[in-house]
């Protein structure tokens, strides 16, 4: 048990550092290729910061435990939209966005809600579900392209610099995959020893580990007052998790009859509450401030206490 905990902590730290490396090199590479700020946040960085979840999905599938990844994906989304976004609002003060970006974020909230309802209704991995999720992710990317957020002509940077940036990015990805492999193995062992559902453990401890890269990116962006990059990454990561990563997970586990989502039944109400709160704040207030951040963090804390039966313990 102690060895498994030590491996889990070491793997989580390596996952965080390698994710930061990947994010940094993704930004450098994307700028060399001439990609806009919002696109960097929504596509490049959100996909980069979702790589831990994707790695966990791949290795949990290989270990025959997709429930760990299912819990991680939904837990990561709740953590992103409550704890991470809340801390950003608390430390960054008022987060303002252009009207056009606000409309895009509200649309993304709708996508997260829709897919969550789909999985809640039919959690069984299937070719149709996986294909629909991947197609939805593709449609979102095409829509961004058509709206002009992705330049049609790449910036003519130095090929040598591009090669170096891509080489560093590839090295970071290798470290990230290694960390994810050991993280999954140790997480499964810990959950078995503690008699915890892999789904629940994935939705809490593993989700917290895989969302820390987002916190790093967001705080850096907020210090520079680049709110489009910060919120674009957070909401983009949530959509990437629930479409691209979950779609791949579904296709990789078609032979499994059913994925146990019972431990997530306590998470879904908090996720829908968070989406409703954010929808109200973004559509009515058109900003997030410190008081809103405190509300979001409070939702996360109450969720954790509820999941680990703290309130039942008090009774």
Number of C-alpha atoms within 10 A of each C-alpha: 13 8 11 18 15 12 18 26 17 15 23 25 17 19 29 23 19 24 30 21 20 27 26 19 23 23 20 17 21 22 17 18 18 18 21 15 20 22 24 24 28 25 22 21 30 28 25 28 31 27 25 29 27 26 23 31 28 22 21 23 18 13 13 12 18 27 24 29 31 32 26 33 30 26 27 32 26 30 29 26 23 27 25 28 26 26 21 28 25 20 14 21 16 18 20 19 18 11 12 8 15 20 14 14 22 18 13 18 20 16 19 24 18 13 19 18 14 12 16 15 9 13 18 19 23 21 16 12 23 23 17 16 21 20 15 19 21 14 12 17 17 13 13 17 14 12 10 12 17 21 15 11 9 13 13 9 12 10 11 9 13 16 12 13 19 18 13 16 22 15 14 21 22 13 17 25 22 15 26 28 19 20 31 26 18 21 22 22 18 20 18 13 11 10 9 15 19 26 28 26 23 29 29 23 17 28 27 20 22 31 28 23 25 26 19 19 22 28 21 15 20 20 12 11 15 20 23 24 24 30 27 27 31 29 24 25 31 26 28 32 28 26 25 24 27 27 25 20 23 27 17 19 21 16 12 13 11 15 18 17 19 12 18 18 11 15 23 18 12 17 24 17 13 20 20 15 14 23 19 13 15 19 14 9 12 17 17 22 19 18 13 22 24 17 16 26 21 15 21 23 15 13 20 17 12 14 18 13 11 12 11 9 7 6 5
